[in-house]
């Protein structure tokens, strides 16, 4: 079009490309955003969360008389984190062709390794488990191997979002107990500042992990909404914490965690599922189920493709688009800071698949 084109015609021109993005182009955009997010995450983690499992805590000051229930909980956390090498290697192999995701998993694994060491130190310095017991218990744990809960990358990514949020919640609630804030009679009066600091420090890491994986799910939800919503439904209907089938005394651990008010089925629904749904713009589980069930593809003759008829009513697509745009702003600012923007900038590309009416006035005008 030229500068002589009448304004009335210009106003009718769509603001998105007329053709749908190919899957290859969607994948390229997602991978590019993951790479930018990984670089931003690494710089931030090195600046703000560079702690050491041995030297960042006053282990000699850990209480030797902590309640046996608390020791059971700490030992359980130590046991779950023992599979960090498996978590890392399995996920790296799954996404090894993705620079951003595979390198992030290496970074993630190095942070999870610190969690394993910190919880082992907490068990040791509680003085309620001998070094010999810890060594034998660790050998028993590592005689088994953890494997991926799902075969594909999208579903494992979705699972990790829920798992990271649940893990963060476990550690935050133990932190509150160690700060003397337990509402349970059998833990009343217990307080341990060292244990509280350990739980808080690791919970901050888990929050950072949750946010990284959440951004990744948003990317897939933006470019592959139906597949991502189906993965979310599958995950929440089959969810279990990692290594629950491997830790030999899992039932005792889970019962102790539940009775301590740290984590249980109600916490999963209220403080994990509902929080993730809110962050992803999903109104609720019933709406998710109904939306996926009602969704069907119909021909889109104008674009010679296919469009989904009900998927846009399942979640707030405008909210997701806004979050994806904000992620790209964060990446762009980082790339300008280090110079990448001068040579090879990451750019946001709008998904033309979604009807603009699904975004609402406020999002469409942003």
URURHU-V243183 format. One record per run of one state. SS is the DSSP state (2 for helix, 1 for strand, 0 for the rest). FROM is the first residue (numbers start at 1). TO is the last residue. If there is no record, write none. Layout:
BEGIN
<<SS/FROM/TO> <SS/FROM/TO>>
END
This chain:
BEGIN
<<0/1/6> <2/7/12> <0/13/22> <2/23/48> <0/49/58> <2/59/61> <0/62/67> <2/68/81> <0/82/83> <2/84/94> <0/95/98> <2/99/125> <0/126/130> <2/131/142> <0/143/152> <2/153/178> <0/179/184> <2/185/187> <0/188/192> <2/193/223> <0/224/224> <2/225/238> <0/239/249> <2/250/259> <0/260/264> <2/265/280> <0/281/281> <1/282/282> <0/283/284> <2/285/294> <0/295/296> <1/297/300> <0/301/304> <1/305/308> <0/309/310> <2/311/313> <0/314/314> <1/315/315> <0/316/316> <2/317/338> <0/339/339> <2/340/343> <0/344/355> <2/356/358> <0/359/359> <2/360/364> <0/365/366>>
END
